């Protein structure tokens, strides 16, 4: 029940939400519930699986980067 209350509370805001958790815990269902109960319900719902990308690439894609300063993987030794 606490999860549903949180979904309802978040859906009323214009906040961006990052849902984390183990595989199979229902993250996508929670995301869809937030979307369906939000003012954005008539806009597209875009699913993004971040399991295959690095943290630096995620941050660059979501928050931008300075021109000419793309994130580079750490060198392996």
C-alpha positions as CSV (number, residue, x, y, z in Angstrom):
1,X,0.0,0.0,0.0
2,X,2.9,2.4,0.7
3,X,4.1,2.0,-2.8
4,X,0.8,3.0,-4.3
5,X,0.6,6.0,-2.0
6,X,4.1,7.0,-3.3
7,X,3.0,6.5,-6.9
8,X,0.0,8.8,-6.3
9,X,2.1,11.4,-4.6
10,X,4.8,11.4,-7.4
11,X,2.2,11.4,-10.2
12,X,0.9,14.8,-9.0
13,X,4.3,16.4,-9.4
14,X,6.3,17.4,-12.5
15,X,9.4,15.8,-11.1
16,X,11.6,13.4,-13.0
17,X,11.9,10.0,-11.4
18,X,14.6,7.4,-11.5
19,X,13.4,4.0,-10.4
20,X,16.0,1.5,-9.3
21,X,15.9,-2.1,-8.2
22,X,16.7,-5.7,-8.9
23,X,15.5,-7.4,-12.1
24,X,11.9,-8.5,-11.9
25,X,10.8,-6.2,-9.0
26,X,8.2,-4.3,-11.0
27,X,10.1,-1.1,-11.8
28,X,8.4,-0.8,-15.2
29,X,4.9,-1.4,-13.7
30,X,5.6,1.4,-11.2
31,X,6.8,3.7,-14.0
32,X,3.7,3.1,-16.0
33,X,1.5,3.6,-13.0
34,X,3.1,7.0,-12.4
35,X,2.7,7.9,-16.0
36,X,-0.9,6.8,-16.2
37,X,-1.8,8.8,-13.1
38,X,0.1,12.0,-14.1
39,X,-0.8,15.0,-16.2
40,X,1.5,13.6,-18.9
41,X,-0.8,10.6,-19.5
42,X,-1.6,11.8,-23.1
43,X,2.1,12.2,-23.9
44,X,4.4,9.3,-25.0
45,X,5.7,6.9,-22.3
46,X,9.4,6.1,-23.1
47,X,11.0,3.1,-21.4
48,X,14.8,3.2,-21.0
49,X,16.8,0.2,-19.8
50,X,20.0,1.5,-18.3
51,X,21.5,-1.9,-17.6
52,X,23.8,-1.9,-20.5
53,X,25.3,1.6,-20.3
54,X,27.9,3.2,-18.0
55,X,27.1,5.8,-15.3
56,X,29.0,8.5,-17.2
57,X,27.2,7.8,-20.5
58,X,23.9,7.9,-18.6
59,X,24.7,11.2,-17.0
60,X,25.8,12.7,-20.4
61,X,22.6,11.5,-22.1
62,X,20.3,12.7,-19.4
63,X,22.0,15.9,-18.3
64,X,24.1,16.9,-21.3
65,X,27.9,17.4,-21.6
66,X,30.2,20.2,-22.7
67,X,31.1,20.2,-26.4
68,X,34.3,18.2,-27.0
69,X,34.2,16.6,-23.5
70,X,32.4,13.3,-24.0
71,X,32.8,10.8,-21.2
72,X,35.6,8.3,-21.8
73,X,35.8,4.9,-20.1
74,X,38.5,4.6,-17.4
75,X,41.7,3.0,-18.7
76,X,42.2,-0.6,-17.8
77,X,45.5,-1.6,-16.3
